[in-house]
Amino acid sequence: MTKRGSESRALTSLQLNRQSLISSLVRLLRSPFSSAMAIIVMAIAIALAGSFYVMVNNAQQLVNSLQAGKQISLFLHEEISDQQAKKLALKLQAEDSIAKVNVISRQQALEEFQQYSGFGAALNALENNPLPIVIQVYPEESLTEAFQLTHLLEKMQNDSAVDFAQMDMQWLARLQAMMQMANTVVIILAALLAFAVLFIIGNTIRSELQARKDEVIVTKLVGGTNTFICLPFLYTGFWYGFISGLLAWAVINFILFMINAPIEQLSLLYQSQFQLQFMSFAESILLLFASSALGILGAFSVASHQLSLLKPE
């Protein structure tokens, strides 16, 4: 008997939720103009937050591709021979944190300097080659943090064959600082826009509740609880949030589609492999979930408060 009773209550609850879900959507369709206005405003707010998020993600991808070109130059002591330099290069290549090692001999360095400096004739007059052997070290792409690269640089500097090691860390620190600032701006912007969405949905639900004031009072008179009365408004908030999120997703992908071709052309001009990343499936689902949750939260906060104020006379 208890089992049948619980099954009956579960079935009744399921039917009630399904009925509230459908009826709330029907009410939205009955007032298309006002519903569309609220949905469009919310969709713009969500699309702004989503667009900034996607752009920062693409900027982070570009920064990572730039970091892939980072290089440490090791200038060896004058007494180090080419054979010793090659042994050191093989030792470095065996390190897990190093992707590639390139040795530039004294003769190669001198030839390159003669070619690009414009002092070829003057350098021919030198009796000895003054340039040291240089080992170019390219760290693994996984090493993106400044402290990781600094640790690797200091480790190489301590080698007895190395006169000094050099890497331009300033540009990397600037890029990371800019990305941290961009991430912070996105978080703040998303919070502000989420608050705006909550306010819009809350105001919409408040207006609808006031329009149905008599219906709510009658329902209370016949024994309807606040939870029972609040349920259709929660589903209304869900529909506002879900449809707004769906529209925002379409706007974001449309913007990315429009700028994709110019970015690809720009990448080809700079001989870059950068490709614009669209929203992934997981990110799209998260966007719809977040917008729906905002709709339900906004509806609940307003409906619960308003229902507590409405009392049968």
C-alpha positions in Angstrom: 0.0 0.0 0.0 2.8 2.4 0.9 4.6 1.5 -2.3 1.5 2.1 -4.4 0.9 5.4 -2.6 4.5 6.6 -3.3 4.2 5.6 -6.9 0.9 7.4 -7.2 2.4 10.6 -5.6 5.4 10.4 -8.0 3.1 10.0 -11.0 0.9 12.9 -9.8 4.0 15.1 -9.3 5.3 14.2 -12.8 2.0 15.0 -14.4 1.8 18.3 -12.5 5.3 19.3 -13.6 4.6 18.3 -17.2 1.4 20.3 -17.2 3.2 23.4 -15.7 6.0 23.1 -18.2 3.6 23.1 -21.2 1.2 25.7 -19.8 4.0 28.1 -19.0 5.3 27.8 -22.6 1.7 28.4 -23.9 1.4 31.6 -21.8 4.7 32.9 -23.3 3.3 32.2 -26.8 0.1 34.0 -26.1 2.0 37.3 -25.5 4.6 37.1 -28.2 5.6 40.8 -28.3 6.3 41.2 -24.5 7.9 37.8 -24.3 10.1 38.5 -27.3 11.3 41.8 -25.9 12.4 40.3 -22.6 14.0 37.3 -24.3 16.0 39.5 -26.8 17.3 41.8 -24.0 18.4 38.7 -22.0 19.9 37.1 -25.0 22.0 40.2 -25.7 23.3 40.2 -22.2 24.1 36.5 -22.3 25.7 36.8 -25.8 27.9 39.6 -24.5 29.3 37.5 -21.7 29.6 34.5 -23.9 31.4 36.4 -26.7 33.9 37.8 -24.3 34.6 34.4 -22.9 35.1 32.9 -26.3 37.4 35.8 -27.4 39.5 35.4 -24.3 39.8 31.7 -24.9 41.0 32.3 -28.5 43.4 35.0 -27.2 44.8 32.4 -24.8 45.3 30.0 -27.6 47.1 32.7 -29.6 49.3 33.4 -26.5 50.1 29.7 -26.1 51.1 29.5 -29.8 53.4 32.5 -29.3 54.9 30.9 -26.2 55.7 27.9 -28.3 58.4 30.0 -30.0 60.2 30.8 -26.7 63.9 30.1 -26.8 66.8 30.0 -24.4 70.2 30.8 -25.7 73.2 29.3 -24.0 76.5 31.1 -24.7 79.4 28.7 -24.0 82.9 29.5 -22.7 85.6 30.1 -25.3 87.5 26.9 -24.4 84.5 24.7 -25.1 85.0 22.7 -28.3 82.4 21.8 -30.9 82.5 18.2 -29.7 81.9 19.2 -26.1 79.1 21.5 -27.2 77.4 18.5 -29.1 77.7 16.3 -26.0 76.0 19.1 -23.9 73.3 19.4 -26.5 72.6 15.6 -26.4 72.4 15.8 -22.6 69.9 18.7 -22.8 67.9 16.9 -25.4 67.4 14.0 -23.0 65.6 16.3 -20.6 61.8 15.9 -20.5 61.2 19.7 -20.2 63.1 20.4 -23.5 61.5 19.9 -26.9 64.4 20.7 -29.2 68.1 21.7 -29.1 70.1 23.4 -31.8 73.9 24.0 -31.8 75.4 27.0 -33.6 79.1 26.6 -34.0 81.6 29.5 -34.0 81.9 29.3 -37.8 78.1 29.3 -38.3 77.7 32.3 -36.0 80.4 34.2 -37.8 78.9 33.5 -41.2 75.4 34.6 -40.1 76.9 37.7 -38.5 78.7 38.6 -41.7 75.6 38.0 -43.8 73.2 40.2 -41.7 75.5 42.8 -40.1 77.0 44.3 -43.2 80.5 44.2 -41.8 81.7 41.2 -43.8 84.9 42.8 -45.1 85.9 44.1 -41.7 85.3 40.7 -40.1 87.6 39.0 -42.6 90.4 41.1 -41.2 90.1 39.4 -37.8 92.7 36.8 -37.0 90.5 34.9 -34.6 86.8 34.2 -34.4 85.6 36.1 -31.4 82.1 34.6 -31.3 81.2 31.8 -28.9 79.4 28.5 -29.5 75.6 29.0 -28.9 73.1 26.3 -28.0 69.5 27.2 -28.7 67.1 25.4 -26.4 63.4 25.2 -27.0 61.3 24.2 -23.9 58.3 22.0 -24.1 55.0 23.7 -24.9 53.6 22.6 -21.5 56.1 25.0 -19.8 54.1 28.2 -20.0 54.5 29.7 -16.5 57.2 32.2 -16.0 58.5 30.5 -12.8 58.9 27.2 -14.8 61.0 28.8 -17.5 63.0 30.8 -14.9 63.8 27.5 -13.1 64.9 25.9 -16.3 67.0 28.9 -17.2 68.8 28.9 -13.8 69.4 25.2 -14.1 71.2 25.6 -17.4 73.1 28.6 -16.2 74.7 26.4 -13.5 76.3 24.2 -16.0 80.1 24.6 -16.0 80.3 24.8 -19.8 77.8 27.7 -20.0 79.2 31.3 -19.8 75.7 32.7 -19.5 72.1 31.8 -20.4 69.7 34.3 -21.9 65.9 34.4 -22.4 63.6 37.4 -22.8 61.2 36.8 -20.0 59.6 40.3 -20.1 57.3 39.7 -23.0 56.1 36.5 -21.5 55.4 38.2 -18.1 53.5 40.9 -20.0 51.4 38.4 -21.9 50.5 36.5 -18.8 49.6 39.7 -17.0 47.4 40.8 -19.8 45.6 37.4 -19.9 45.0 37.4 -16.2 43.5 40.9 -16.5 41.3 39.7 -19.4 40.1 36.7 -17.4 39.3 39.0 -14.4 37.4 41.4 -16.7 35.4 38.4 -18.1 34.4 37.2 -14.7 33.3 40.7 -13.5 31.4 41.3 -16.8 29.7 37.9 -16.6 28.7 38.6 -13.0 27.2 41.9 -13.9 25.3 40.6 -16.9 24.1 37.6 -14.8 22.7 40.1 -12.3 21.0 42.0 -15.2 19.4 38.8 -16.5 18.2 38.0 -13.0 16.7 41.5 -12.7 15.0 41.3 -16.1 13.5 37.8 -15.4 12.5 38.9 -11.9 10.7 42.0 -13.2 9.0 39.9 -15.9 7.7 37.3 -13.4 6.6 40.1 -11.0 4.5 41.6 -13.8 3.0 38.3 -14.7 2.2 37.5 -11.1 0.5 40.8 -10.6 -1.6 40.2 -13.7 -2.6 36.9 -12.3 -3.2 38.2 -8.8 -6.8 37.2 -8.6 -6.1 33.7 -9.9 -3.3 33.3 -7.2 -5.6 34.4 -4.4 -8.4 32.0 -5.5 -5.9 29.2 -5.6 -4.8 30.0 -2.0 -8.4 30.1 -0.9 -9.0 26.6 -2.1 -5.9 25.3 -0.3 -3.2 25.8 -2.8 0.3 26.0 -1.3 2.9 28.6 -2.3 5.0 25.7 -3.7 2.1 24.6 -5.9 1.4 28.2 -7.1 5.1 29.0 -7.6 5.7 26.0 -9.9 4.3 27.5 -13.1 6.3 30.7 -12.6 9.5 28.7 -12.1 8.9 27.0 -15.5 8.2 30.4 -17.0 11.6 31.5 -15.8 13.1 28.4 -17.2 11.6 29.0 -20.6 12.8 32.6 -20.6 16.3 31.5 -19.6 16.5 28.6 -22.0 15.2 30.4 -25.1 17.5 33.4 -24.3 20.5 31.1 -23.9 19.6 29.4 -27.2 19.4 32.7 -29.0 22.6 33.9 -27.4 24.4 30.7 -28.5 23.2 31.4 -32.1 24.4 35.1 -31.9 27.8 34.1 -30.6 28.4 31.5 -33.3 27.1 33.9 -36.0 29.7 36.5 -34.8 32.5 33.9 -34.9 31.4 32.7 -38.3 31.5 36.3 -39.7 35.0 37.0 -38.4 36.4 33.5 -39.1 37.3 34.1 -42.7 39.2 37.5 -42.1 41.1 35.9 -39.2 42.1 32.9 -41.4 43.3 35.3 -44.1 45.3 37.3 -41.5 46.9 34.1 -40.2 48.0 33.1 -43.7 49.6 36.5 -44.2 51.6 36.0 -41.0 52.3 32.3 -41.8 50.6 31.4 -38.6 48.7 28.2 -37.8 46.2 30.0 -35.6 42.5 29.0 -36.1 39.5 30.5 -34.5 37.9 28.2 -32.0 34.1 28.0 -31.9 32.2 27.0 -28.7 32.6 23.3 -27.9 29.6 21.0 -27.3 30.4 21.1 -23.5 30.6 24.9 -23.5 27.3 25.2 -25.4 25.5 22.9 -22.9 27.0 24.9 -20.1 25.7 28.1 -21.6 22.2 26.7 -21.9 22.3 25.3 -18.4 23.6 28.6 -16.9 20.9 30.7 -18.7 18.1 28.3 -17.7 19.4 28.3 -14.1 19.4 32.1 -14.1 15.8 32.0 -15.3 14.7 29.7 -12.6 16.6 31.5 -9.9 15.2 34.9 -10.9 11.7 33.6 -11.1 12.0 31.8 -7.7 13.4 34.9 -5.9 10.6 37.1 -7.0 7.7 34.6 -7.0 8.4 33.4 -3.5 8.6 36.9 -2.1 5.5 38.1 -3.9 3.5 35.0 -3.0 4.3 35.6 0.7 2.8 39.1 0.4 -0.4 38.0 -1.3 -2.8 36.8 1.3 -6.5 36.0 0.9 -8.8 38.6 2.5 
